[in-house]
Amino acid sequence: MVIKIVDVKKGSTPYRIEFSVINGELDNNRTFKVEYTGTEIFHNMSLTEALEKQFKEDLNKSFGFGPFDIDRAKSVVKAGASFEYRKSAVLE
């Protein structure tokens, strides 16, 4: 499974950031919303608990904690922010 971030924008506070992502496993034609705080993740995807935990860790490695620098976040997304997960992680 690959989750690809296609857009990023400021969240409701400097400690929140919002992503638009494509999840090829679920639906390549649909954009999902992800709100990230550095410690929590809110989304409208259907992910296992293990995959959600790994995705949150990957976001943390790529974007860190707030307050978020939106220009830095946009450069990470522009460089091709995507995360690939093994099938076993998806099924846990």
C-alpha positions in Angstrom: 0.0 0.0 0.0 1.2 3.5 -0.8 -0.1 6.7 0.7 0.9 9.7 -1.3 0.6 13.3 0.0 -0.6 15.5 -2.9 -1.3 18.8 -1.0 -0.7 20.5 2.3 -2.1 23.5 4.0 -2.2 25.2 7.4 -4.5 23.8 9.9 -6.8 25.6 12.3 -3.8 26.5 14.6 0.0 26.6 14.0 0.1 23.2 15.7 -2.1 21.5 13.1 -1.4 20.8 9.5 -3.8 19.4 6.9 -2.9 17.0 4.1 -4.7 15.7 1.0 -3.6 12.2 0.3 -4.2 9.4 -2.3 -4.3 5.9 -1.0 -4.0 3.6 -4.0 -5.1 0.5 -2.0 -8.4 2.2 -1.1 -9.2 4.3 -4.1 -6.8 6.0 -6.6 -9.5 8.4 -7.7 -10.4 9.7 -4.3 -8.5 12.3 -2.2 -8.6 11.6 1.6 -8.1 14.3 4.2 -5.6 13.9 7.0 -5.1 16.4 9.9 -1.9 16.0 11.8 -0.8 17.6 15.1 2.6 15.8 15.6 1.1 13.6 18.3 -2.3 12.8 16.8 -3.7 12.0 13.4 -7.3 12.4 12.2 -8.3 11.0 8.8 -11.2 9.6 6.8 -9.3 6.5 5.5 -10.0 3.0 6.6 -6.6 2.0 8.2 -5.7 -0.7 10.7 -4.4 0.4 14.1 -0.9 -0.8 13.2 -0.9 1.0 9.9 -2.2 4.2 11.4 0.5 4.1 14.0 3.2 3.6 11.3 1.7 6.4 9.1 1.8 8.8 12.1 5.4 7.9 12.8 6.3 8.5 9.1 4.5 11.9 9.2 6.5 12.7 12.4 9.8 11.9 10.7 8.9 14.0 7.6 7.1 16.9 9.2 8.0 16.9 12.9 5.9 18.6 15.5 4.2 22.0 15.6 4.3 24.8 15.2 4.6 23.8 11.6 6.5 25.7 9.0 4.1 25.5 6.1 6.7 26.5 3.5 9.0 23.6 4.7 6.0 21.2 4.6 5.1 22.3 1.1 8.7 21.6 -0.1 8.6 18.1 1.5 5.3 17.4 -0.4 6.7 18.9 -3.6 9.7 16.6 -3.3 7.3 13.6 -3.5 6.1 12.7 0.0 4.8 9.2 -0.1 4.9 6.2 2.2 4.9 2.6 1.3 3.8 -0.2 3.6 4.2 -3.9 3.4 1.1 -6.1 3.2 1.8 -7.6 6.6 1.7 -4.1 8.2 -1.6 -3.4 6.5 -3.2 -6.6 7.9 -2.0 -6.3 11.5 
